[in-house]
Amino acid sequence: MYIKTLDGFGDVDLGNLQELLSLLDGKLSSIINAARRSSDPESTGLLDAGEYFIGIALTAIQQYITSTYGQFKIDKSEALRLPPNINENLTLVAALNAGANFWKHRDEWGIGANVSREIESLSLQARQTIKMIEVLTPWDDYTLSNLLACVTPSGELRLAELVPQLASWRDAVDSLNRDIS
């Protein structure tokens, strides 16, 4: 939740999120360095560890998104369509929300879907999540790492780079809220 002040925003949630993402960036950096030194980072679990910490970050971002639009009478689908846009078909927050849902629910989809990538038997919501991610990157090994690289300005696995973009989205939520108030 944020409050609008005369000189900007008081957004404690975004500040807390920024601190968490910076901590997770430190962990990711350690994992990336270890993976570069490893002769087989996949077998040692380093790449899976990176996915884990990115997934945790995306769920925290999803909570920020929900708490930001949720304090107003703004429909979730409308909030997820607000800029910044990644391309003409996808906004940043929609991609991050889909990434969080992917992380939280993919194990529910079963080994068959996760290994063969057969999505026909999945729920409509699961199929929509996958299709949204596939606008940016295929559902493949290390999908969340690929997604993060697609949405950060540098193309690097740096979670804290998302904070200015999330602030821009919050500004769009605030503008929309002012329009409907």
Backbone torsions as a table, in degrees:
resi	resn	phi	psi	omega
1	MET	NA	142.5	179.4
2	TYR	-128.3	164.1	171.2
3	ILE	-127.3	145.8	178.5
4	LYS	-88.8	132.0	178.2
5	THR	-116.7	174.2	179.1
6	LEU	-63.0	-30.1	-177.2
7	ASP	-112.5	22.2	177.0
8	GLY	141.9	-130.8	-175.9
9	PHE	-130.3	143.1	166.4
10	GLY	-101.6	101.4	-173.2
11	ASP	-126.6	80.4	-179.1
12	VAL	-61.8	-38.9	-179.7
13	ASP	-60.4	-41.9	179.2
14	LEU	-67.4	-37.2	176.0
15	GLY	-62.9	-43.4	177.6
16	ASN	-65.3	-41.1	178.0
17	LEU	-62.6	-42.6	179.1
18	GLN	-60.0	-42.1	178.7
19	GLU	-63.4	-44.5	178.6
20	LEU	-62.4	-45.7	-178.8
21	LEU	-63.7	-35.7	176.4
22	SER	-65.1	-41.1	176.1
23	LEU	-62.1	-45.2	179.8
24	LEU	-67.4	-32.3	174.0
25	ASP	-61.0	-38.9	176.4
26	GLY	-61.1	-42.8	177.8
27	LYS	-65.0	-44.5	178.4
28	LEU	-61.1	-40.9	179.2
29	SER	-60.6	-42.6	177.4
30	SER	-62.6	-42.1	179.6
31	ILE	-65.3	-44.4	179.9
32	ILE	-62.1	-44.2	178.4
33	ASN	-63.0	-43.1	178.2
34	ALA	-64.9	-38.2	178.9
35	ALA	-64.7	-37.9	178.2
36	ARG	-65.8	-32.6	-180.0
37	ARG	-83.4	-18.4	-174.7
38	SER	-80.7	144.5	174.9
39	SER	-79.1	-18.4	179.9
40	ASP	-151.6	75.7	-175.9
41	PRO	-64.2	-22.8	179.1
42	GLU	-71.7	-48.7	-178.2
43	SER	-67.2	-28.6	179.3
44	THR	-81.0	-5.6	177.6
45	GLY	86.3	4.2	-178.1
46	LEU	-64.3	-42.7	-178.1
47	LEU	-67.6	-37.9	175.5
48	ASP	-64.3	-36.5	177.4
49	ALA	-63.5	-41.1	176.4
50	GLY	-59.9	-44.5	177.5
51	GLU	-59.4	-40.7	-179.6
52	TYR	-59.3	-50.4	-177.2
53	PHE	-69.8	-32.8	174.4
54	ILE	-66.6	-42.0	177.6
55	GLY	-60.0	-43.1	177.0
56	ILE	-61.0	-43.9	178.8
57	ALA	-61.1	-42.8	-178.8
58	LEU	-64.8	-35.1	177.3
59	THR	-68.8	-35.6	175.4
60	ALA	-66.1	-40.0	177.2
61	ILE	-64.1	-41.9	178.6
62	GLN	-60.5	-39.8	178.1
63	GLN	-64.3	-40.0	176.7
64	TYR	-62.0	-45.3	179.8
65	ILE	-57.9	-48.5	-177.9
66	THR	-64.0	-43.0	-178.8
67	SER	-69.3	-26.4	-178.3
68	THR	-76.4	-51.6	179.6
69	TYR	-79.2	-25.5	-174.9
70	GLY	-67.4	-19.3	179.9
71	GLN	-76.9	-8.6	179.3
72	PHE	-119.3	171.1	178.1
73	LYS	-89.4	58.8	179.1
74	ILE	-108.0	129.9	178.4
75	ASP	-66.9	139.8	-178.5
76	LYS	-55.8	-45.8	-178.0
77	SER	-62.6	-34.6	176.8
78	GLU	-69.4	-41.8	178.9
79	ALA	-62.5	-37.3	-179.2
80	LEU	-74.4	-12.2	177.2
81	ARG	-93.2	-2.8	-177.8
82	LEU	-76.9	148.0	179.0
83	PRO	-66.9	163.0	15.6
84	PRO	-81.4	149.3	178.4
85	ASN	-95.3	146.6	172.9
86	ILE	-87.0	-42.2	174.8
87	ASN	-151.5	-173.3	-175.8
88	GLU	-69.7	-14.0	-176.9
89	ASN	-106.7	-5.2	-171.1
90	LEU	-152.2	135.3	174.5
91	THR	-95.4	161.1	178.6
92	LEU	-58.2	-50.3	-174.5
93	VAL	-68.3	-31.8	175.9
94	ALA	-65.2	-41.4	178.7
95	ALA	-65.6	-43.8	-179.8
96	LEU	-66.4	-39.4	177.2
97	ASN	-62.9	-43.7	177.9
98	ALA	-63.8	-40.6	177.3
99	GLY	-61.0	-41.7	177.8
100	ALA	-64.1	-44.0	178.9
101	ASN	-64.2	-40.5	176.4
102	PHE	-57.5	-49.1	-178.5
103	TRP	-61.2	-44.6	-174.4
104	LYS	-72.5	-31.0	-168.4
105	HIS	-115.2	-10.0	-173.3
106	ARG	-62.4	-30.6	178.2
107	ASP	-68.7	-23.2	175.6
108	GLU	-71.0	-21.3	-174.9
109	TRP	-75.7	-12.8	177.2
110	GLY	89.5	158.9	-176.3
111	ILE	-66.4	-33.5	-180.0
112	GLY	-60.0	-48.1	180.0
113	ALA	-67.0	-39.6	-177.1
114	ASN	-72.7	-28.7	179.5
115	VAL	-88.8	-48.2	-175.3
116	SER	-88.7	-13.1	-178.0
117	ARG	62.4	25.4	175.2
118	GLU	-80.2	114.8	-174.0
119	ILE	-105.8	-4.6	-176.0
120	GLU	-58.9	-33.7	-178.1
121	SER	-83.8	-5.7	-178.8
122	LEU	-78.8	162.4	177.0
123	SER	-64.9	160.2	178.4
124	LEU	-57.5	-43.4	-179.1
125	GLN	-63.1	-41.1	178.0
126	ALA	-64.0	-44.0	178.7
127	ARG	-62.6	-40.1	178.4
128	GLN	-65.1	-39.4	177.2
129	THR	-59.8	-49.0	-179.1
130	ILE	-62.9	-44.7	-178.7
131	LYS	-63.9	-35.9	178.2
132	MET	-66.0	-43.2	177.6
133	ILE	-63.2	-40.3	-177.0
134	GLU	-69.4	-8.3	170.1
135	VAL	-63.5	-30.5	-177.7
136	LEU	-104.8	-40.3	-173.5
137	THR	-153.0	146.9	178.8
138	PRO	-65.9	154.0	170.6
139	TRP	-76.1	104.3	-173.9
140	ASP	-148.4	-170.5	174.8
141	ASP	-61.3	136.5	174.7
142	TYR	62.9	44.8	-179.5
143	THR	-58.5	-41.6	-176.7
144	LEU	-68.9	-37.0	175.5
145	SER	-61.9	-43.8	178.9
146	ASN	-64.7	-41.6	178.2
147	LEU	-61.1	-47.1	-179.9
148	LEU	-59.9	-44.3	179.0
149	ALA	-61.2	-31.6	179.8
150	CYS	-74.1	-25.4	-173.8
151	VAL	-105.5	-9.3	177.5
152	THR	-86.7	143.0	-179.1
153	PRO	-56.4	-35.8	-178.1
154	SER	-84.3	-14.8	-173.9
155	GLY	78.4	6.1	-179.7
156	GLU	-96.3	165.8	177.2
157	LEU	-85.0	75.6	-179.2
158	ARG	-130.9	102.7	-175.6
159	LEU	-63.3	-39.5	-176.6
160	ALA	-63.7	-19.9	176.1
161	GLU	-63.7	-17.5	-179.5
162	LEU	-77.8	-19.0	-173.5
163	VAL	-60.9	-47.5	178.1
164	PRO	-61.6	-34.3	177.5
165	GLN	-68.8	-38.2	176.4
166	LEU	-67.0	-36.0	175.4
167	ALA	-64.1	-39.4	176.9
168	SER	-63.0	-41.7	177.0
169	TRP	-63.8	-42.1	177.6
170	ARG	-58.5	-40.4	176.8
171	ASP	-61.0	-39.3	177.6
172	ALA	-66.6	-38.6	175.3
173	VAL	-61.4	-44.9	-179.6
174	ASP	-61.7	-43.5	178.1
175	SER	-62.5	-42.5	178.0
176	LEU	-64.2	-41.4	178.4
177	ASN	-62.2	-39.7	178.8
178	ARG	-65.5	-34.2	-179.9
179	ASP	-70.6	-32.2	-176.6
180	ILE	-97.4	-6.0	-178.7
181	SER	-72.2	NA	NA
